[in-house]
Amino acid sequence: MTFSQYVESYRLQCIREELVRSSKTLEQIALENGFATSNYLHYVFKKAYGVTPMQYRRYKECII
């Protein structure tokens, strides 16, 4: 794993936690975690996990 892959992985983990525990908008979460736009976060998140950030949030809300 390269350093940039590690950083992206860490940022995505932080975002997953934030999606579950806060009601912040995706735009707020993206900016706070170093993504220039929520669209780019959407792309990276879906590529990594196979679901969009909002699908992930809704799924986790149903479980909790």
N, CA, C and O atoms as a GROMACS GRO file, in nm:
protein
  256
    1MET      N    1   0.085  -0.117   0.000
    1MET     CA    2   0.000   0.000   0.000
    1MET      C    3   0.090   0.124   0.000
    1MET      O    4   0.181   0.137   0.082
    2THR      N    5   0.063   0.212  -0.092
    2THR     CA    6   0.141   0.336  -0.099
    2THR      C    7   0.092   0.433   0.008
    2THR      O    8  -0.014   0.414   0.068
    3PHE      N    9   0.170   0.536   0.031
    3PHE     CA   10   0.131   0.636   0.130
    3PHE      C   11   0.000   0.704   0.091
    3PHE      O   12  -0.086   0.725   0.176
    4SER      N   13  -0.016   0.738  -0.036
    4SER     CA   14  -0.139   0.805  -0.079
    4SER      C   15  -0.260   0.713  -0.065
    4SER      O   16  -0.369   0.759  -0.033
    5GLN      N   17  -0.242   0.583  -0.088
    5GLN     CA   18  -0.351   0.488  -0.067
    5GLN      C   19  -0.386   0.479   0.081
    5GLN      O   20  -0.504   0.470   0.117
    6TYR      N   21  -0.285   0.480   0.166
    6TYR     CA   22  -0.308   0.477   0.310
    6TYR      C   23  -0.387   0.600   0.354
    6TYR      O   24  -0.483   0.589   0.430
    7VAL      N   25  -0.347   0.717   0.306
    7VAL     CA   26  -0.415   0.841   0.344
    7VAL      C   27  -0.560   0.838   0.297
    7VAL      O   28  -0.649   0.875   0.372
    8GLU      N   29  -0.584   0.794   0.174
    8GLU     CA   30  -0.720   0.786   0.123
    8GLU      C   31  -0.803   0.688   0.204
    8GLU      O   32  -0.919   0.715   0.236
    9SER      N   33  -0.745   0.575   0.238
    9SER     CA   34  -0.814   0.475   0.319
    9SER      C   35  -0.851   0.531   0.456
    9SER      O   36  -0.962   0.510   0.504
   10TYR      N   37  -0.759   0.602   0.517
   10TYR     CA   38  -0.785   0.663   0.648
   10TYR      C   39  -0.895   0.768   0.638
   10TYR      O   40  -0.984   0.772   0.722
   11ARG      N   41  -0.889   0.852   0.536
   11ARG     CA   42  -0.991   0.955   0.518
   11ARG      C   43  -1.128   0.892   0.498
   11ARG      O   44  -1.227   0.940   0.554
   12LEU      N   45  -1.135   0.786   0.419
   12LEU     CA   46  -1.263   0.720   0.396
   12LEU      C   47  -1.317   0.657   0.524
   12LEU      O   48  -1.438   0.658   0.548
   13GLN      N   49  -1.230   0.601   0.606
   13GLN     CA   50  -1.274   0.546   0.734
   13GLN      C   51  -1.333   0.656   0.823
   13GLN      O   52  -1.437   0.636   0.886
   14CYS      N   53  -1.267   0.769   0.828
   14CYS     CA   54  -1.318   0.883   0.905
   14CYS      C   55  -1.454   0.928   0.852
   14CYS      O   56  -1.544   0.961   0.930
   15ILE      N   57  -1.468   0.928   0.722
   15ILE     CA   58  -1.594   0.969   0.660
   15ILE      C   59  -1.704   0.869   0.692
   15ILE      O   60  -1.817   0.909   0.720
   16ARG      N   61  -1.674   0.741   0.688
   16ARG     CA   62  -1.775   0.640   0.724
   16ARG      C   63  -1.826   0.663   0.866
   16ARG      O   64  -1.946   0.657   0.891
   17GLU      N   65  -1.735   0.690   0.959
   17GLU     CA   66  -1.775   0.716   1.097
   17GLU      C   67  -1.860   0.843   1.105
   17GLU      O   68  -1.960   0.847   1.177
   18GLU      N   69  -1.819   0.944   1.033
   18GLU     CA   70  -1.891   1.072   1.035
   18GLU      C   71  -2.032   1.057   0.977
   18GLU      O   72  -2.126   1.118   1.027
   19LEU      N   73  -2.046   0.978   0.873
   19LEU     CA   74  -2.178   0.956   0.813
   19LEU      C   75  -2.274   0.893   0.912
   19LEU      O   76  -2.394   0.923   0.911
   20VAL      N   77  -2.224   0.806   0.997
   20VAL     CA   78  -2.309   0.736   1.092
   20VAL      C   79  -2.342   0.822   1.214
   20VAL      O   80  -2.456   0.820   1.261
   21ARG      N   81  -2.245   0.896   1.264
   21ARG     CA   82  -2.266   0.965   1.392
   21ARG      C   83  -2.308   1.111   1.380
   21ARG      O   84  -2.336   1.174   1.483
   22SER      N   85  -2.314   1.167   1.261
   22SER     CA   86  -2.352   1.308   1.250
   22SER      C   87  -2.461   1.326   1.145
   22SER      O   88  -2.488   1.237   1.064
   23SER      N   89  -2.522   1.442   1.148
   23SER     CA   90  -2.622   1.475   1.047
   23SER      C   91  -2.569   1.581   0.951
   23SER      O   92  -2.646   1.648   0.882
   24LYS      N   93  -2.438   1.596   0.946
   24LYS     CA   94  -2.377   1.692   0.855
   24LYS      C   95  -2.407   1.653   0.711
   24LYS      O   96  -2.429   1.536   0.679
   25THR      N   97  -2.408   1.754   0.625
   25THR     CA   98  -2.430   1.727   0.484
   25THR      C   99  -2.306   1.661   0.425
   25THR      O  100  -2.197   1.668   0.482
   26LEU      N  101  -2.324   1.597   0.312
   26LEU     CA  102  -2.212   1.534   0.244
   26LEU      C  103  -2.109   1.639   0.204
   26LEU      O  104  -1.989   1.613   0.208
   27GLU      N  105  -2.155   1.756   0.165
   27GLU     CA  106  -2.064   1.866   0.128
   27GLU      C  107  -1.976   1.904   0.248
   27GLU      O  108  -1.855   1.922   0.232
   28GLN      N  109  -2.035   1.917   0.365
   28GLN     CA  110  -1.958   1.951   0.486
   28GLN      C  111  -1.855   1.843   0.517
   28GLN      O  112  -1.739   1.872   0.544
   29ILE      N  113  -1.899   1.719   0.512
   29ILE     CA  114  -1.810   1.608   0.542
   29ILE      C  115  -1.695   1.602   0.441
   29ILE      O  116  -1.580   1.580   0.479
   30ALA      N  117  -1.727   1.621   0.315
   30ALA     CA  118  -1.624   1.618   0.211
   30ALA      C  119  -1.518   1.725   0.236
   30ALA      O  120  -1.399   1.696   0.235
   31LEU      N  121  -1.562   1.847   0.260
   31LEU     CA  122  -1.468   1.957   0.279
   31LEU      C  123  -1.385   1.939   0.406
   31LEU      O  124  -1.265   1.968   0.405
   32GLU      N  125  -1.447   1.891   0.513
   32GLU     CA  126  -1.375   1.871   0.639
   32GLU      C  127  -1.271   1.759   0.630
   32GLU      O  128  -1.178   1.754   0.711
   33ASN      N  129  -1.287   1.672   0.532
   33ASN     CA  130  -1.195   1.559   0.519
   33ASN      C  131  -1.104   1.569   0.397
   33ASN      O  132  -1.047   1.470   0.352
   34GLY      N  133  -1.092   1.689   0.344
   34GLY     CA  134  -0.992   1.713   0.240
   34GLY      C  135  -1.034   1.688   0.098
   34GLY      O  136  -0.949   1.686   0.008
   35PHE      N  137  -1.162   1.666   0.073
   35PHE     CA  138  -1.209   1.650  -0.064
   35PHE      C  139  -1.255   1.785  -0.117
   35PHE      O  140  -1.322   1.860  -0.047
   36ALA      N  141  -1.219   1.815  -0.241
   36ALA     CA  142  -1.252   1.945  -0.300
   36ALA      C  143  -1.402   1.960  -0.321
   36ALA      O  144  -1.456   2.070  -0.306
   37THR      N  145  -1.469   1.851  -0.356
   37THR     CA  146  -1.613   1.856  -0.380
   37THR      C  147  -1.679   1.730  -0.327
   37THR      O  148  -1.614   1.627  -0.308
   38SER      N  149  -1.808   1.739  -0.304
   38SER     CA  150  -1.882   1.620  -0.260
   38SER      C  151  -1.895   1.521  -0.376
   38SER      O  152  -1.907   1.401  -0.353
   39ASN      N  153  -1.894   1.571  -0.499
   39ASN     CA  154  -1.901   1.481  -0.615
   39ASN      C  155  -1.780   1.389  -0.620
   39ASN      O  156  -1.792   1.270  -0.650
   40TYR      N  157  -1.663   1.444  -0.593
   40TYR     CA  158  -1.542   1.361  -0.595
   40TYR      C  159  -1.544   1.261  -0.479
   40TYR      O  160  -1.504   1.146  -0.496
   41LEU      N  161  -1.591   1.304  -0.363
   41LEU     CA  162  -1.605   1.210  -0.250
   41LEU      C  163  -1.701   1.098  -0.289
   41LEU      O  164  -1.674   0.981  -0.262
   42HIS      N  165  -1.812   1.133  -0.351
   42HIS     CA  166  -1.911   1.035  -0.396
   42HIS      C  167  -1.844   0.931  -0.486
   42HIS      O  168  -1.864   0.811  -0.467
   43TYR      N  169  -1.765   0.976  -0.581
   43TYR     CA  170  -1.695   0.888  -0.675
   43TYR      C  171  -1.598   0.794  -0.601
   43TYR      O  172  -1.598   0.674  -0.624
   44VAL      N  173  -1.515   0.851  -0.515
   44VAL     CA  174  -1.413   0.772  -0.444
   44VAL      C  175  -1.479   0.674  -0.348
   44VAL      O  176  -1.437   0.558  -0.340
   45PHE      N  177  -1.581   0.717  -0.276
   45PHE     CA  178  -1.650   0.633  -0.180
   45PHE      C  179  -1.717   0.514  -0.250
   45PHE      O  180  -1.704   0.400  -0.206
   46LYS      N  181  -1.786   0.543  -0.359
   46LYS     CA  182  -1.855   0.435  -0.432
   46LYS      C  183  -1.754   0.337  -0.491
   46LYS      O  184  -1.779   0.216  -0.492
   47LYS      N  185  -1.644   0.387  -0.539
   47LYS     CA  186  -1.539   0.300  -0.594
   47LYS      C  187  -1.482   0.209  -0.485
   47LYS      O  188  -1.453   0.092  -0.510
   48ALA      N  189  -1.467   0.262  -0.365
   48ALA     CA  190  -1.408   0.185  -0.255
   48ALA      C  191  -1.506   0.086  -0.192
   48ALA      O  192  -1.467  -0.026  -0.158
   49TYR      N  193  -1.633   0.126  -0.177
   49TYR     CA  194  -1.728   0.045  -0.100
   49TYR      C  195  -1.846  -0.011  -0.180
   49TYR      O  196  -1.922  -0.094  -0.130
   50GLY      N  197  -1.862   0.035  -0.305
   50GLY     CA  198  -1.971  -0.018  -0.388
   50GLY      C  199  -2.106   0.044  -0.363
   50GLY      O  200  -2.205   0.006  -0.426
   51VAL      N  201  -2.113   0.140  -0.272
   51VAL     CA  202  -2.236   0.214  -0.244
   51VAL      C  203  -2.202   0.361  -0.232
   51VAL      O  204  -2.086   0.397  -0.207
   52THR      N  205  -2.302   0.446  -0.249
   52THR     CA  206  -2.278   0.589  -0.232
   52THR      C  207  -2.272   0.623  -0.084
   52THR      O  208  -2.318   0.545  -0.001
   53PRO      N  209  -2.217   0.738  -0.050
   53PRO     CA  210  -2.215   0.777   0.092
   53PRO      C  211  -2.354   0.783   0.154
   53PRO      O  212  -2.372   0.744   0.269
   54MET      N  213  -2.452   0.832   0.079
   54MET     CA  214  -2.586   0.842   0.136
   54MET      C  215  -2.652   0.705   0.150
   54MET      O  216  -2.727   0.682   0.245
   55GLN      N  217  -2.625   0.615   0.057
   55GLN     CA  218  -2.676   0.478   0.073
   55GLN      C  219  -2.615   0.415   0.198
   55GLN      O  220  -2.685   0.346   0.272
   56TYR      N  221  -2.488   0.438   0.220
   56TYR     CA  222  -2.420   0.386   0.339
   56TYR      C  223  -2.484   0.443   0.465
   56TYR      O  224  -2.510   0.369   0.560
   57ARG      N  225  -2.509   0.572   0.467
   57ARG     CA  226  -2.570   0.638   0.583
   57ARG      C  227  -2.708   0.579   0.611
   57ARG      O  228  -2.739   0.545   0.725
   58ARG      N  229  -2.790   0.566   0.508
   58ARG     CA  230  -2.926   0.512   0.527
   58ARG      C  231  -2.921   0.367   0.575
   58ARG      O  232  -2.999   0.328   0.662
   59TYR      N  233  -2.830   0.288   0.520
   59TYR     CA  234  -2.818   0.149   0.560
   59TYR      C  235  -2.779   0.139   0.707
   59TYR      O  236  -2.838   0.060   0.782
   60LYS      N  237  -2.682   0.218   0.749
   60LYS     CA  238  -2.638   0.215   0.888
   60LYS      C  239  -2.746   0.266   0.982
   60LYS      O  240  -2.758   0.217   1.094
   61GLU      N  241  -2.825   0.364   0.938
   61GLU     CA  242  -2.934   0.414   1.023
   61GLU      C  243  -3.038   0.306   1.046
   61GLU      O  244  -3.096   0.298   1.155
   62CYS      N  245  -3.063   0.222   0.946
   62CYS     CA  246  -3.161   0.114   0.961
   62CYS      C  247  -3.112   0.008   1.059
   62CYS      O  248  -3.192  -0.052   1.131
   63ILE      N  249  -2.983  -0.015   1.061
   63ILE     CA  250  -2.926  -0.117   1.150
   63ILE      C  251  -2.927  -0.070   1.294
   63ILE      O  252  -2.954  -0.148   1.386
   64ILE      N  253  -2.897   0.056   1.314
   64ILE     CA  254  -2.883   0.108   1.451
   64ILE      C  255  -3.013   0.130   1.514
   64ILE      O  256  -3.020   0.174   1.629
   0.00000   0.00000   0.00000
